[in-house]
């Protein structure tokens, strides 16, 4: 199972990206139930300015809803620079939308498959990095800002998210992919006040191997910690406790875990929960509050179809955050 996750996500992201990277408009659908949408890494922005829910994820497209039940889409919303490191047809993974200081920001992972940056243990690593686009509207178009890169060109990074820490400064929290370091990490880097670029260098928060619940087998069949870090998402409970959702694997089962900062700030130290927080085969979660005030977890389910293809469907779960640790409840 070592390379399965990478291959699955690569194929799914490529299929989603082709809809607009080849100048073809995706087919617009209306009143689509959430469980009829196929989408990895579903992110939902509850935008009070428009009283609308906006959902994006891998593939770089957008869905809209007024009630979280019926959705309209998908809409292409990005305008990347073909002369940039991304190239003319970048793959887009794990996109997020953030409203910050009057503008909307698009955090996503972009991959240029034509550029190779490294080869490790026989794996050729493509140019992949987290980047941020900006728009005046939640449904775009999202365009590049000042800095051409946010993270080093020789490191594959993914799943960047926004967090404003106790010091009032904005940060990108992201994964440094296991394909190169062989023990995936979650790191932070400070962003400029308008999010148009990064400041300084990234700093390690924790490694995949620190997880007590993620597992895989090595070449000799021994059980070891899984090397994958995926999908960080920061939150505070109502008691002020800082937590982070993140995803890895328990053998071949996609699994959602959580860690909590002992200091209450990004620098941690981060204490991993001993058990996952969702049922098996759910992951890449994020939290948002509905317009009625209910806290929900957005994740995708991960199942293999009869034809061998992976099926990923967005799901919502109710969450209780009234204590120091979140409790994931029933499906919404």
N, C-alpha and C positions, 0 to 999 in steps of 0.2 A: 504493500500500500504506500510505499515511500513517495512515489511520484504521482499517485492517483489524484490527489487534490489539485496539484498544479495543472495536470492535463485537463481535468474536468472544467476548471474555472477558465482556462485558456480557451477551450472550445466554446463555452457558453458566452464568454465575453466577445469572442470573435463573431459569433452569430448575431449578437445584439448590436455590435458596432457596424456591421456591414450595411444595416438599414439606411444609415445616413452618410457613412464614409464613402460610399460609391454614388452619392448624389441621388439616391432614391428615397422618396418620402415614405415613411412607414404607413401602413394602412390604419387609418383612424377608426377606433371602435368606441361605442358609447354604452353606458349603463352595464359595464362589465363587472361581475362579482369579483371580490378580491381573490377568492380561491380558483378563479378561472385565469388569473394572470400568472405567467411563468416569469419569475424574476429572482435573481440572486441579490443578496445584500440589500434588502428593501429598507429604504430610509424615508421617513415621513416627516415633513415640515408642516406643523399646524400654524398657518399664517393668519394672525389676527387682523392684519391690514386688509385682507381680501376675504376673510371668513371661509377659507378654502384649505383643504389638505392637499399637499403636493408630495408625490411619491416618486423617488428615483432609485437608482442602484447600478448594478453592472449592466453595461450596454449603453449607458449615457442618455437614455430616453426618460420622458416624464409622463406621469399620470396625474389626473386631477379628480378630486371628489369633494362633495359637500357634507357627506355623512359617513365616510369610511366603508360604506357598503357597496355602492355603485361607482365605478371609475370610468373616466374618459381618457383615451390616449391610444398609443403613445405619441408624444410630441418630441421632435429633435430640438434641443435647446442650447447646444454648444457651438461656438465658432472658434476653433483653435487656429493657430498660425502654422500653415504648412511649411514655412521656412524655419520654424523652431526645431528643437531637438525631437519633438513628437513626430515630425514628418507629416505627410499629407493625410494619412489614414490611421490615426492612433486608436488602439483598443482602449476602452474606458471601463474601469472596474470600480465598484463600491463608491459611487458618487453620493455626496451629501450636500444638503442645502442649509445654509446658516444665515439668519438675519442678524446683522451686526452694524450698529451705528448708522442706520438709515439705508444700508445697501444689502444686497443678497450675494452670498458667496458660495461658490461651487467647489467643494473639496473633492478631488477624485484622484485615482491612479491612472496614469496614461502609459501605454506601452508602445514603443516603436519596434516592431519585430524585425525591421531591416538593419538595426544596429545591435551588435553583440558587444557586451562589455567585459565578459569573463567566461571562463570554462572551469568548473569545479567538479571533480569526481565524475567526469564525463558529461556533465550537464552544461550545455551552452546557455548562458544567461543573457537575456535580451535587455535593452535599455528600457527601464521601467522606473517611474518615480511618482511621488505625490506632487500635486500642483494645485493652484487655486485660481479660479476665474471669478469674474464679478459681473453683476447686472443691477439695474435699477428696479427690475421687476422679478417676482419669484419664478415666473415661467420663461425668463431669459429675454433675449439671447445672452449667454454668458461668454465673456471674452477675456483674453489674457490681460494681466496688469504689467507693472514695470519690470520686475525681475524675471529673467529668462529661465532660471532654475531656483528651486527652494532647497534641494538636498543634493549631496554629491553625485556627480554623474557616474562614478564608478561603483555605486552601491544600489542594488535593487531594493526599492522601498515601496510600500503599499498601504492602503487603508488609512490615509491621513484624516484626522478629525480635529475640530476646533475646541479649545478649552481656555477660558480666562481664569487664571489662578488667583490665589489669595493676594499676590502682589499687584493685581490689576492688569497684568500684562497678558496679551494673547499668545497662545502657544499652539503649534501643531503637534499632536500626538500621533505616532505612526509606527508601523512595523518595519524592521530591517529584516528582509526575507531570508529564511533559513537556507535557501538554495546556495547562498554564498558563504554564510558564516556557520552553517550546519547546526546552529542552535538559535532559532529565531528570537528576536528581541522586540520589546516595545520601548520606544524612545520619545523624547520631546525635543523640540527646537523652538526658540522664541521667534515670534513673527513681528514684523513692523506694525506700528499702530493702525495703519489702514489695510493690513494683511497683504500688502503688495509684494512682499518678499520676506526672507528669513534673516535672522540676526545671529551671528556666531555659529557654533557647531551643535550637533545633536548630543543629547545626554541620555545614557542608559537608565531606564526605569526598572525593568526586570527581564529575565530570560525565560524562554519556553521551558527549560529544564527545571525551573523553580516550581512548576505546577505539581501538586500532589495527585491530581486526578487524570491528567493526560498521559497516554501510554502508547507505546509501539514495541515491536520486536526488532532487535538488531540482526545482523547476518547470522549469528549463532543461535538465534531463537530466544535470547534473553529479553525479559521485559525491561524497558528503559523509558524515561520520559519522552513524550513526543516532541519533535523539534519545531512544530508549526506554531507561529503566533499570527492571529488573524483578527480583524475587526475591532479595535479598541473603541470604547465609548465611555466617556466620563459622566458622572452624575453625582449629585449630593442628595442624601436622604433628608427628610424633614427635620432630623436631629442635627444636621450639618456634617454628617460623615461623608467623606469623599470615597467614591467607589469607581471601579472600572470593569465594565463588561469586556470580555475578550473570548476568542474561540480557538479551539484546537481539536484534536482527535483522541478518542479512546479506541485504539486499534483502527477499525474501519468505520467508526461511528463519529459523525460530526457532532461536536459537543460545545455547549455554552457554559463558560465559567465566569467567576467574578473574583476580584481582589479589592482590598480596602487599604487606603493609605493611613498608616499609623500616625503620621504628623498632620494629616488633614490637608496637605499640599501635594503638588505633583511629584516632588522629589521623594516622597514616601518616607520610610521604607514601605513597600507594598507587601501585604500579608495575603497569601492566596487562601481562598476557601477550600476546604477539603473535598467538597462534593460539587458537581455541576448544579446549575440553578434551573435548568429546563429539562423536559423529557429528552431521551436520546433522539438524535437525528434532527435537532434544531440548532441554529447558530447564527452568527454575525448579527447580534442584536443591537438595538438602540431603544432609548426611552423617549416618549413624548407625552404631553398632556393634551387631552381633547379640549374642545372649546367649552365643554361642560365640567372640566376639572378632573377627569378620570385619568390616572397614569396608566399607560399601555406600553408593552414591550413589543416591538416589531422585529420579527426574525423570519428566516426562511427555513422551510423543511427541506430535508435532503434525503431523497430516495432514488434507488436505481430502478428504472423501468425494465420491462421484459426484453426490450431491444438492447439493453446495456447502457442506454443513455441515462444521464442523471436528470431528475426532475426536481426543480426548486420552486416552491410556491410561497408567497408571503403569508404570514400568520400573525395574529395579534393575541397577546395574553394580558390579562389584568395584573397589575403589580401593586403591592402594598409597600410603601416606603416610609411608614410612620415611625419605625424604629431605626436602630443603627445599621440594620442590614435589610436589603430588599427581600420580599417574598413574592415569587411568581405564582399567580393563582390560575384561575380557569381561563379557557379561551374566551375572547371577547366576541 
